[in-house]
């Protein structure tokens, strides 16, 4: 298992939190996640280290900025 933390400064409200949660649910290989709105932090647990933190951040940012959940699913082999 691979765990990392993302600081997300543009995550400001409950709506952002819901979009982030829905986005993370759509990413293949993400096993668990914790979102702390007050700290603006996300802890992500992945199946392995082949899932790119950069790609996950891109999906999260898109969901916050547009208010929509990206359809793109990130697979275990994406780096």
C-alpha positions in Angstrom: 0.0 0.0 0.0 1.2 3.5 -0.8 0.0 6.6 1.2 0.6 10.3 0.5 -0.8 13.6 1.5 -2.0 16.4 -0.8 -2.4 20.0 0.4 -5.4 21.5 -1.5 -5.6 25.2 -0.9 -8.6 25.8 -3.2 -10.8 23.3 -1.3 -12.9 25.8 0.7 -16.4 24.5 1.2 -18.6 21.4 1.6 -19.3 21.3 -2.1 -15.6 21.2 -2.8 -15.3 18.3 -0.3 -18.1 16.3 -2.0 -16.5 16.8 -5.5 -13.1 15.7 -4.2 -14.6 12.6 -2.6 -16.5 11.7 -5.8 -13.4 12.2 -7.8 -11.3 10.0 -5.6 -14.0 7.3 -5.7 -13.6 7.3 -9.5 -9.8 6.6 -9.5 -8.9 3.0 -10.0 -6.4 1.9 -7.3 -7.4 4.4 -4.6 -8.3 2.2 -1.6 -9.1 4.8 1.0 -8.9 8.6 1.5 -9.4 11.1 4.3 -10.4 14.7 3.6 -9.8 17.4 6.1 -11.6 20.6 4.9 -10.3 22.7 7.8 -6.7 21.7 7.2 -7.2 21.7 3.4 -5.5 18.3 3.3 -6.2 15.0 1.7 -4.6 11.7 2.7 -4.8 9.1 -0.1 -4.1 5.4 0.3 -3.4 3.6 -3.0 -3.0 -0.1 -3.9 0.6 0.6 -5.1 3.0 3.4 -6.0 2.2 3.3 -9.7 -0.6 5.8 -9.3 0.7 9.3 -9.9 0.2 11.9 -7.2 0.3 14.5 -10.0 -2.5 12.9 -11.9 -4.6 12.6 -8.8 -4.1 16.2 -8.0 -5.1 17.1 -11.6 -8.4 15.2 -11.2 -9.1 16.8 -7.8 -8.3 20.3 -9.1 -10.6 19.8 -12.1 -13.5 18.8 -9.8 -13.0 21.8 -7.6 -12.5 24.4 -10.4 -15.3 23.2 -12.7 -17.7 21.8 -10.1 -17.9 18.7 -12.1 -16.4 15.2 -11.6 -13.9 14.3 -14.3 -15.0 11.1 -16.2 -11.3 10.1 -16.7 -10.4 7.1 -14.7 -6.8 6.7 -13.7 -5.6 3.2 -13.8 -3.0 1.4 -11.7 -0.4 1.7 -14.5 -0.6 5.5 -14.8 2.5 7.4 -13.8 
